[in-house]
Amino acid sequence: MDVPKIQSALRTIARGLEELAGALGDEQEAGEDERTARVIREWGRRGLTQKEASALFQRHGFAPQTTGGWARGEWVELGDDGLRYLTAKSHAWLEGRP
């Protein structure tokens, strides 16, 4: 089984489904960048449990597993206390938005 190839295909499918959902929804629905900004603003600098982080992503239209992807992309890190924190990269991205 070629796991990386399967993962890539699933990500492609997910992007396609996101586009389809956007086409079916209200034209005023926020895009991914805006939803990302909303997640970062709401999360702030506090630590969240895995359950809290998953719920936050879901509230903004992301899959609950998004935390893992953000961790791999160095947008989220696990603190010594076991909580998840946004990294400086996340906050810099938000500050750099027009």
Helices and strands as residue ranges (DSSP letters): H 3-24, H 32-43, H 50-59, H 66-72, E 76-78, E 84-86, H 88-95
